[in-house]
Structures are given as structure tokens and as C-alpha cells.
């Protein structure tokens, strides 16, 4: 029982860390020129952003276990376009829990939970009913 409680407490601490990173006031998008994938969207800290091909429009379809593995890029202010991005392509969508997710060219944006600013671990992976693909500076999926 103690192990179960310890595991649950650790999971809460870990998830709290992800939500703090995933949400930022006036979330910033910028372009990073990655030698492997070309110009890709990243957040202000340099962590890669993905789109989910199961989503056909701006409405998010990644919740529950999906959102644990692929945390949405949330904001509590107006998203900011970094150098090299068209600010007209940046938007938001309201999630079912009332939070606001950043979009680019109509695509809700996500992180992969185990990526770091210098490591992209899940490009072109099929999970939760769709492909997860990096997003280029024009808002297109990187294939």
C-alpha cells in the first residue's frame, strides 16, 4: 500500500511539472532549424511541437491517456509569434476542460512527454489513432 501511495504521489509531481511547462502566459512559438528535420516549431524553451493527424480541424481530440503522453501546448494569454513565424497563423482552441490550447495554421499543438529541447524522440509515430508529426514554420506536417 505504501508503494502504491508513493507511486501515485510521484506521478502527481511529475504531471504537475509537465503542466507547468505546457502552460505559459503568452506562450511563445518560434522556429528552430533542426539539422535532421529542417525548420520546426518549438516553444520558448526549444521543446519541439507536434500535430496529431487524427484531428481534422482546430478542435482537440487528445484527452486522458493521450494527453498524458502528448501534453497539449496550453496558454493563459495570447500566444506570441517568434521571429520567422506568421502571427496570423497562430491561434487557440478551447479544450473540453476549459483550458486554451495553442494552434498554428489551425492545428492544435502538443509536446511529447519525454522530449527535451535537444531531443526529438517521437517523430512520425502512430499512437492513439493517428500520426504524431513535427510542424514546420509554414504549419505543415514534417514527413
Backbone torsions as a table, in degrees:
resi	resn	phi	psi	omega
1	UNK	NA	-41.2	179.2
2	UNK	-62.5	-39.0	178.9
3	UNK	-63.5	-40.4	179.6
4	UNK	-63.5	-44.1	178.8
5	UNK	-65.5	-40.5	178.3
6	UNK	-63.8	-42.6	178.7
7	UNK	-63.4	-41.2	178.8
8	UNK	-65.3	-41.3	178.8
9	UNK	-64.9	-42.4	178.2
10	UNK	-62.9	-42.0	178.7
11	UNK	-60.9	-39.9	178.7
12	UNK	-64.9	-41.1	178.4
13	UNK	-63.9	-45.2	179.9
14	UNK	-63.1	-48.0	-179.8
15	UNK	-64.7	-35.3	176.6
16	UNK	-62.3	-37.7	177.1
17	UNK	-63.9	-40.3	179.4
18	UNK	-67.0	-41.8	-178.1
19	UNK	-67.9	-32.7	177.4
20	UNK	-66.2	-37.7	178.4
21	UNK	-73.7	-38.2	-175.2
22	UNK	-70.1	-23.1	-179.0
23	UNK	-116.3	130.8	177.1
24	UNK	-144.9	144.3	177.6
25	UNK	-66.3	128.3	-179.0
26	UNK	57.9	49.9	-176.3
27	UNK	-46.4	134.0	-177.0
28	UNK	-104.7	134.5	172.6
29	UNK	-108.9	140.6	175.1
30	UNK	-145.5	170.0	-179.7
31	UNK	-103.6	136.6	173.1
32	UNK	-124.4	134.6	178.5
33	UNK	-89.3	100.2	-177.7
34	UNK	-92.6	128.9	-175.1
35	UNK	-61.6	-29.6	-178.7
36	UNK	-82.9	-41.1	-171.7
37	UNK	-114.1	1.5	-178.3
38	UNK	80.3	-152.4	-179.0
39	UNK	-78.2	119.4	-178.3
40	UNK	-127.9	157.2	175.1
41	UNK	-78.5	138.2	174.3
42	UNK	-137.8	163.8	174.2
43	UNK	-82.5	-177.5	-178.2
44	UNK	-59.8	-24.5	178.9
45	UNK	-90.7	-2.8	178.6
46	UNK	90.9	12.2	179.2
47	UNK	-86.1	131.5	-175.7
48	UNK	-60.4	146.5	177.3
49	UNK	-115.4	142.4	-174.8
50	UNK	-122.1	158.6	166.8
51	UNK	-113.9	161.8	-176.6
52	UNK	-117.2	115.9	-173.4
53	UNK	-67.2	-16.2	177.1
54	UNK	-66.8	-24.9	-179.3
55	UNK	-85.0	120.3	-176.2
56	UNK	-94.2	-12.9	179.7
57	UNK	-144.7	-162.7	-176.1
58	UNK	-75.3	-10.7	-179.6
59	UNK	-75.3	131.2	179.5
60	UNK	-71.8	144.4	178.0
61	UNK	-129.6	16.3	-178.1
62	UNK	-113.9	105.9	-178.6
63	UNK	-136.4	170.6	176.9
64	UNK	63.4	-131.3	-179.4
65	UNK	-59.1	-34.6	178.4
66	UNK	-59.6	-47.4	-178.0
67	UNK	-72.3	-17.1	173.3
68	UNK	-74.0	-45.1	179.5
69	UNK	-74.9	-33.3	-177.1
70	UNK	-127.0	76.3	-177.4
71	UNK	-60.6	134.3	177.4
72	UNK	-68.2	149.5	175.6
73	UNK	-84.4	101.3	-174.5
74	UNK	-97.2	158.3	176.7
75	UNK	-143.6	152.1	171.4
76	UNK	-119.1	22.1	175.8
77	UNK	-152.7	-175.3	179.1
78	UNK	-73.8	126.9	178.1
79	UNK	-61.7	148.5	-175.8
80	UNK	-113.7	133.6	178.4
81	UNK	-88.1	121.5	174.0
82	UNK	-77.6	175.5	-179.4
83	UNK	-57.1	135.2	178.2
84	UNK	92.2	-1.5	179.5
85	UNK	-112.9	145.8	176.6
86	UNK	-83.6	112.5	-176.4
87	UNK	-63.5	-20.6	177.7
88	UNK	-70.0	-20.4	-179.2
89	UNK	-86.4	-12.7	-179.1
90	UNK	-87.7	133.4	178.5
91	UNK	-150.3	-164.7	178.2
92	UNK	-142.8	162.3	172.8
93	UNK	-138.0	145.1	179.5
94	UNK	-86.4	127.5	177.2
95	UNK	-85.9	163.5	-177.0
96	UNK	-62.8	-22.7	178.7
97	UNK	-87.9	3.8	177.9
98	UNK	92.1	-7.6	178.5
99	UNK	-77.7	165.1	-177.8
100	UNK	-112.9	124.6	-178.5
101	UNK	-105.3	139.5	179.0
102	UNK	-75.5	139.2	175.1
103	UNK	-122.9	157.4	172.3
104	UNK	-137.7	123.0	-175.2
105	UNK	52.1	39.7	176.5
106	UNK	83.2	-0.5	-179.5
107	UNK	-99.1	122.1	171.0
108	UNK	-60.3	141.0	-175.7
109	UNK	-107.1	145.9	-176.7
110	UNK	-137.4	160.1	169.3
111	UNK	-103.8	163.0	164.2
112	UNK	-100.7	132.3	-170.0
113	UNK	-55.8	-32.0	-176.1
114	UNK	-100.6	0.1	175.1
115	UNK	-68.7	154.7	170.2
116	UNK	-126.3	171.0	-179.6
117	UNK	-56.2	-24.7	-179.1
118	UNK	-110.7	9.4	-177.5
119	UNK	-138.3	120.8	175.6
120	UNK	-107.5	111.9	-171.3
121	UNK	-105.9	-14.6	-172.0
122	UNK	-134.7	39.1	174.0
123	UNK	-71.0	135.4	174.8
124	UNK	61.2	46.4	179.4
125	UNK	-110.8	138.0	177.2
126	UNK	-95.7	114.7	176.7
127	UNK	-148.6	147.6	174.9
128	UNK	57.5	32.0	173.4
129	UNK	90.1	10.4	178.8
130	UNK	-163.2	171.6	176.4
131	UNK	-86.4	146.2	174.1
132	UNK	-108.6	119.2	-174.7
133	UNK	-130.9	142.4	173.1
134	UNK	-61.6	161.8	-178.1
135	UNK	-116.6	131.8	178.3
136	UNK	-85.7	177.6	-175.2
137	UNK	-66.4	-14.5	176.9
138	UNK	-95.9	-2.2	179.6
139	UNK	89.2	15.9	178.8
140	UNK	-99.6	152.9	176.4
141	UNK	-67.7	137.1	174.9
142	UNK	-87.0	120.0	-177.5
143	UNK	-108.4	NA	NA
